[in-house]
C-alpha cells in the first residue's frame, strides 16, 4: 500500500504583527510555530502574576524573558496592556463612583470581574500554546 501523508495538523496562527515562525513538518508542509513547555509555562505565569501582583510581576518576568521567545513576548505584552487598561479604566471608574456617591460601583464591580475572567482565559490559552489576544484592551505596548 502506498499512502500519502495527510495534511498537516491545524494549529492556531499567531495574531497579525507577530513573526511567522514555523517548524518543519513531515513531507513538504510546514506547521505554524508551536511553543515548547517552558514558553507555555512562562506565558501562563505572566498572566497569573497579573492576577496576583498586578502590573509589577508581569513587567519583571516579561523584561527578563521577552527576548527569548516571540510567544512569551506576545503574552507579556498582552498582560501589560491589560494592566495599563485596567489602571486607566479603574481610575476613571473610581471618579464615577465618587461623583455618584457610590452608585457607580454598579459599573466598577462588573468591570473588575470581567478583567479577572479575561486574564484567567488568557492564562489557560497561554498554557495551551495559543496566541491569544485579550479583548477590549488598549494596546499601548506594541
N, C-alpha and C positions, 0 to 999 in steps of 0.2 A: 504494500500500500504506500502510495506516495501522497503524503498530506502536506499541505501548505500551512505555514504558521498563520494563526489568526491575527486579527487586528490588535494593535497594542491596547492595553487596558486604559480605560478613561480615567483621567485624573483631573482635578480642578486646576485650571490655568491660573497663573499669578495675575493679579489685577494690572490694569494698564499702567505703564510707567515703571514697572519693575523689569529688571534684566530677564531676558528669556533664556534662563539656564536650562539645559537639557542633559539627560543622562542617556547613555547608549542603551538600546533595547535590542532584542533578538531580531534578526533579519535586517531589512533596510529602514526600519521605522525608528523613530526616536520618541521617547515619552517625556513629558514635562518634568522638570526637576522636582524630586521628592525629598524633603528634608530628612536628615537622619534623626535618630532618637535623641541625641544631645541637643540638636537645634530645636526639635519639638518641645523638649522639656524646658529649655531656656525660654522659649517664646511663651509657653504656658506660665512659667514662673513670673515673667514680666507682667502678665495680666493679673495673676494672683497678688503680686506685690502692689499693683494699682488698687486693688480692693482693700488690702490690709494697711498699706503705708501711704496711700495717696500718691502724690507726684514724685516724691524723693526716691523710693525703691525702684520703680521702673526707670527713672532717669539714670541712676547709678549703673544698673545692670545693662541698660541699653548703651551707655557710653563705653562700658568695658567690652561688650561683645558685638557691637554693631558692625565692625569691620570683618568679623569672622564669618558672617553668613548674611545673604540677602534676606533670608526668611526671618532671622532674628531682627534684622534692621527694620523690616516691614512691620512686624508685630510691636516692636519698641516704639516706632513712630505712631502706630495706631493707639497704643496705650497712652502715650504722652499727649497726643492730640485730644484724646478723650478726657484726660485730666485737665488740660487747658480749657476745653469747652465746659467741663463741669465747674471749674472755678469761675469762669466768666458768667455762665448762666446762674450759678449759685449766688453770686454777688447781686446780680440783677433781681433774682427771686427774693433774696433776703430784703432788698429795698422794697419790693412789693409787699412782703409780709409786714414790714414796719409801717409802710404807708397805709395799709388796710387794717391796721391794728390787729393783726394776727389772722385775718381771713385769707390772706394769700398763702397760708400754709396748705390750703386745699390744692394748690398748684405745686408747691415745693415738694411735698411728700411723694406724689406720683413720679415727679422728675427724678428724685433720688432713687426710687425703686427701679425706674427704667434704666438709669445709668448702671446700677448694680446688675440687672439682668443682662444688659448688653455686654458688660465686662465678663460675666460668667460664660455667656455664649462664646465670646472671643477666646476665652481660656480653653474651653472644650475644643473649639475649632483648631486652635494652635496645636493642641495635643494630638489631634487627628492628622495634622500636617497640611491643613488647608490655609490658603492665602486669604484669610477673612478680613473684610472691611467693616468696621463698626458704623452703623447708620447714624445719621443726624449729628455728626460732629464736624467742627470746623477744622480743616486740615491746614494748620499753620506750618507744621514741620513737614517738608516735602522730602 
